[in-house]
Amino acid sequence: MQLKYINALNILVSAQTGSLQKIADRFHGNFEHAWHSPALKSFLPKDAPEKSKVDPEKEFQKLERDSIYLVTLKDKTYPKLLKNIFDPPFLLYVKGDGKILNNNCFAIVGTRALTDYGKRVTPVIAGKRETPRRSLFWAAASTSNL
Protein backbone atom coordinates (compact mmCIF):
# COMPACT_ATOMS: atom_id res chain seq x y z
CA MET A 1 0.00 0.00 0.00
CA GLN A 2 1.53 3.28 -1.15
CA LEU A 3 -0.21 5.48 1.44
CA LYS A 4 1.65 4.03 4.41
CA TYR A 5 4.94 4.84 2.66
CA ILE A 6 3.78 8.32 1.67
CA ASN A 7 2.92 9.01 5.31
CA ALA A 8 6.24 7.59 6.55
CA LEU A 9 8.18 9.62 3.99
CA ASN A 10 6.29 12.73 5.03
CA ILE A 11 7.43 12.14 8.60
CA LEU A 12 11.02 11.87 7.40
CA VAL A 13 10.95 14.99 5.23
CA SER A 14 9.31 16.89 8.09
CA ALA A 15 6.63 18.18 5.74
CA GLN A 16 9.12 20.28 3.77
CA THR A 17 7.41 22.02 0.88
CA GLY A 18 7.80 20.11 -2.36
CA SER A 19 9.72 17.17 -0.90
CA LEU A 20 7.07 14.52 -1.49
CA GLN A 21 6.53 15.73 -5.04
CA LYS A 22 10.28 15.52 -5.71
CA ILE A 23 10.33 11.97 -4.32
CA ALA A 24 7.29 11.08 -6.45
CA ASP A 25 9.01 12.46 -9.55
CA ARG A 26 12.33 10.73 -8.87
CA PHE A 27 10.78 7.35 -8.07
CA HIS A 28 7.94 7.56 -10.63
CA GLY A 29 5.28 7.57 -7.93
CA ASN A 30 6.52 4.36 -6.31
CA PHE A 31 6.82 5.44 -2.68
CA GLU A 32 7.51 1.93 -1.43
CA HIS A 33 10.54 1.76 -3.72
CA ALA A 34 11.60 5.22 -2.51
CA TRP A 35 11.35 4.08 1.12
CA HIS A 36 13.72 1.16 0.50
CA SER A 37 16.11 3.00 -1.81
CA PRO A 38 19.54 4.23 -0.62
CA ALA A 39 18.95 7.25 -2.89
CA LEU A 40 16.25 8.45 -0.49
CA LYS A 41 18.91 10.05 1.73
CA SER A 42 19.44 12.81 -0.83
CA PHE A 43 15.83 13.97 -0.30
CA LEU A 44 15.94 14.10 3.49
CA PRO A 45 16.76 17.18 5.56
CA LYS A 46 19.81 17.00 7.79
CA ASP A 47 17.61 16.97 10.89
CA ALA A 48 15.30 14.20 9.64
CA PRO A 49 14.29 11.54 12.15
CA GLU A 50 16.23 8.30 11.88
CA LYS A 51 14.54 6.16 9.27
CA SER A 52 14.94 3.08 11.45
CA LYS A 53 12.72 4.74 14.08
CA VAL A 54 9.83 5.29 11.66
CA ASP A 55 7.75 2.18 11.01
CA PRO A 56 5.42 2.81 8.04
CA GLU A 57 2.91 0.20 9.21
CA LYS A 58 2.71 1.44 12.81
CA GLU A 59 2.48 5.09 11.76
CA PHE A 60 -0.33 4.25 9.36
CA GLN A 61 -2.16 2.27 12.06
CA LYS A 62 -2.08 5.38 14.26
CA LEU A 63 -3.89 7.28 11.53
CA GLU A 64 -6.45 4.53 11.07
CA ARG A 65 -7.04 4.33 14.84
CA ASP A 66 -7.82 8.06 14.87
CA SER A 67 -9.99 7.85 11.72
CA ILE A 68 -7.58 10.04 9.77
CA TYR A 69 -7.13 9.34 6.10
CA LEU A 70 -4.73 10.64 3.50
CA VAL A 71 -5.53 12.50 0.31
CA THR A 72 -2.75 13.06 -2.20
CA LEU A 73 -2.55 15.66 -4.93
CA LYS A 74 -3.29 12.87 -7.44
CA ASP A 75 -6.54 11.77 -5.76
CA LYS A 76 -9.94 12.67 -7.19
CA THR A 77 -11.03 13.83 -3.73
CA TYR A 78 -8.23 16.42 -3.45
CA PRO A 79 -9.86 19.88 -3.14
CA LYS A 80 -10.09 21.42 -6.60
CA LEU A 81 -9.39 24.99 -5.50
CA LEU A 82 -6.39 23.93 -3.46
CA LYS A 83 -4.91 22.28 -6.56
CA ASN A 84 -4.90 25.70 -8.22
CA ILE A 85 -2.63 27.46 -5.76
CA PHE A 86 1.09 27.82 -6.33
CA ASP A 87 2.85 24.75 -4.95
CA PRO A 88 -0.15 22.95 -3.41
CA PRO A 89 0.59 20.47 -0.62
CA PHE A 90 1.14 16.96 -1.98
CA LEU A 91 -0.53 15.36 1.02
CA LEU A 92 -3.51 16.20 3.20
CA TYR A 93 -4.42 14.51 6.47
CA VAL A 94 -8.21 14.47 6.72
CA LYS A 95 -10.45 13.66 9.66
CA GLY A 96 -14.15 13.76 9.02
CA ASP A 97 -16.00 14.19 5.76
CA GLY A 98 -13.32 15.24 3.29
CA LYS A 99 -15.91 15.64 0.53
CA ILE A 100 -16.93 18.97 2.01
CA LEU A 101 -13.48 20.35 1.19
CA ASN A 102 -14.84 21.10 -2.27
CA ASN A 103 -17.68 23.14 -0.74
CA ASN A 104 -17.32 26.69 0.46
CA CYS A 105 -14.82 26.47 3.29
CA PHE A 106 -12.65 28.64 5.43
CA ALA A 107 -9.20 27.87 6.69
CA ILE A 108 -7.20 28.92 9.69
CA VAL A 109 -3.57 28.96 8.66
CA GLY A 110 -0.67 29.31 11.03
CA THR A 111 2.77 28.08 11.84
CA ARG A 112 3.84 24.71 13.19
CA ALA A 113 4.78 26.29 16.51
CA LEU A 114 1.46 27.34 18.02
CA THR A 115 1.68 30.65 19.87
CA ASP A 116 -0.29 31.59 22.98
CA TYR A 117 -2.25 34.03 20.83
CA GLY A 118 -3.06 31.27 18.34
CA LYS A 119 -4.24 29.00 21.15
CA ARG A 120 -6.66 31.68 22.37
CA VAL A 121 -7.93 32.97 19.05
CA THR A 122 -8.31 29.81 16.94
CA PRO A 123 -11.17 28.31 18.99
CA VAL A 124 -12.93 31.67 18.98
CA ILE A 125 -12.73 31.97 15.19
CA ALA A 126 -13.65 28.33 14.56
CA GLY A 127 -16.41 28.39 17.17
CA LYS A 128 -18.23 31.24 15.46
CA ARG A 129 -18.66 29.23 12.29
CA GLU A 130 -21.92 27.37 12.15
CA THR A 131 -21.44 24.31 9.99
CA PRO A 132 -23.57 21.20 9.71
CA ARG A 133 -20.44 19.04 9.79
CA ARG A 134 -16.94 19.85 10.84
CA SER A 135 -13.92 18.29 9.23
CA LEU A 136 -10.29 18.93 9.87
CA PHE A 137 -7.39 18.54 7.54
CA TRP A 138 -3.71 19.17 7.85
CA ALA A 139 -1.70 19.93 4.77
CA ALA A 140 1.38 17.78 4.98
CA ALA A 141 1.59 18.01 8.73
CA SER A 142 3.66 15.58 10.67
CA THR A 143 1.50 12.85 12.15
CA SER A 144 3.16 13.36 15.50
CA ASN A 145 1.13 16.58 15.77
CA LEU A 146 -2.24 14.96 15.03
Secondary structure, 3 states (H helix, E strand, C coil): CHHHHHHHHHHHCCCCCCHHHHHHHHCCCCHHHHHHCHHHHHHCCCCCCCHHHCCHHHHHHHHHHCCEEEEECCCCCCCHHHHCCCCCCCEEEEECCHHHHHCCCCCCCCCCCCCHHHHHHHHHHHHCCCCCCCCEEEECCCHHHC
